[in-house]
Amino acid sequence: MVDGEGRATEDRYMYRVHWSDAEGGFVCTVAELPDLRFTAQSSVDALMGLHVLVRRHLGALADAGQEIPQPFEDRHYSGHFMVRVPPEVHRRLAIEAAEQGVSINRLVQSRLA
């Protein structure tokens, strides 16, 4: 798979490599395809192994006529999302925001950051 500028789609995904005692090696995951992972004895091998796995997986999706996940970098975000909380949490946030002299929105932004 290649994007409009000639880059391989799998190269544009968000990869993360971390050590796992439970798995006895470096584990590489890709955010856009959370079910895929690759474990190896070096972080480089884990990343390279997952790149190969992702390329094969994207090929299988394309062959099956399924949608290829868009890289997070190419997605557009509005900056708005709604979170439902229990009334008691809403009340506590309103009180804390008032005590700090800020809006609930500003208080929640600071907590999320």
N, C-alpha and C positions, 0 to 999 in steps of 0.2 A: 504494500500500500504506500502510495506517495501523495504528499499534499500538493497544493497548487504551486509551491515554490521548489518542488523537487526533493523535499526532505522526506525520509521514511517516516510514516505515521508513528511507528513504535518508538522512534527517537524523540518524539515530542511529548511522550507521556511522562508522568511524575513517578519516578522510581525512588524507593527508599531501601537502604541496606542497614541492617542492624545485627548485632551478635545475639544469639539465643543459646543459653545454656541448655534449655530443654531440647533443642534440636541439634545441639552439638556443632554449631557452625554459624556462618553468616547467612542470614535470610534476606532475600530481596523480594519486595512486593511492588506492585504498581497500582496507584490509586484508581485509575480508570477501569481496571480489571481486578477487583478485590479478591476474586477466587483463585487467581494465579499467584504462585510463589515458587522460589527456587532457593535451595540451601546448598552451600558449598563451604569448603574449608578456607577460602579467601574471599574478601569482599569483592574483588575484581571478578573472580570466577562466578560468584553469585549473580552479579550484575550481568555479566555476559551470558550466563545460562538463562536468565529470565528474558533477556532480549531475544534469544532464539525461540524460547517458548512463546513469547508474545507474538513474534512474527508468524509462527505456525498457527497460533490461535486466530489471529486476524485473517490469515489465509482461509482457514476453515469457516470462519464467519462469512467471509466474502463468497466462498464457494456455495454456502448454504443460503445466500441471499439475505443474510441477516445484517442488521445495522452495525457499523463499526463505531465504537465509542469515540466521541470527540475529546481531544486533549483538554484538560482543565484550562490551559493557557488560552485556548481559542474560544472558550465559553464566555458569554456576557452575563454580568451580574448587575442587578438593579440597585443593590445596596439596601433592599427592603426584604424582611422576612418576618413572619408572625410567629410568636411563641405563646402557647396557652399555658397558663400556670394556675394553680389552685388559688381561690380568692384570698386565703390567708397569706400566701406568698406575695400576691399583688399588694395587699395592705401593707405588709412589712416593707416592701420596696418603695411604696408611696411615702411612708413615714421616713425612711432613711433618706430618700431623695429630698424631701422637704427639709429635714434636719441639715442636709449638706447644701441646701439652696440651689439644687440642680433639678432638671427634669428627670422623670423615671427613665426616659430614653438615654439621657447622658449617663446616668448611673449604670444602666445595663451595658452600655457601650464600654465603659471603663472596666467593668467586671469581665467582659468577653475579651478585651484586649489583654 
